């Protein structure tokens, strides 16, 4: 009986070692582990925008197109990624980038000292101009005619909003003079209906709004000139470096200028 029990125990140990050895040496198991790691690699670049800002971003049917959309597509190609554009309120873009909900923000976004406190910005890829829209025959003839007594329409959280609502001492008109709207189109609609005296907004969208609304004009004098760039989370320096490398190449080979020229005439 003792011999039989010893033999059974010995055979059990042999089968155990054989099974363990087979598991550790199975190349299929190792390959499966690598495949899991590969599928977790990020292949999608999520871009947040506010698609009411032609020609930088706007809808063409159900698709978001424009300068920012095309530049982002080219950047994604260089990074070996697929671009996904998400339309959201302008004021929620930076917070979404901070929390990782979005990888980047592109919405004709100006680099400011305040925004640099919470996100990083890429190399600038375009220059923007803040302009003033007024009704034809308005007593407002230049930026010098703006005052705290007026009702000034702006798109919420844009630089036009930031600058105009600043104190008089800092060159603004005070918060009481400024009426923010979620969309530029809403601000322009308020101007058409007489609820505001003027609208401060980026020049290129301003052209589209004036063309679509008879009786409005853009003043010849600029409100302010600024630089557009891509915002990235502070803790994502690797992505920022890759974006800057891709963007520098696209600027150098003329791709960025070609995209901008497609939407904005050289006049």
Beta strands, then each sheet from edge to edge (+ up, - down):
strand 1: 44-49
strand 2: 52-53
strand 3: 57-60
strand 4: 63-65
strand 5: 82-87
strand 6: 104-105
strand 7: 119-121
strand 8: 126-135
strand 9: 152-155
strand 10: 178-181
strand 11: 198-202
strand 12: 216-218
strand 13: 224-228
strand 14: 231-233
sheet 1: 5+ 1+ 6+ 14- 7+
sheet 2: 2+ 3- 4+
sheet 3: 10+ 9+ 11+ 8- 12+
sheet 4: 10+ 9+ 11+ 8- 13+
end
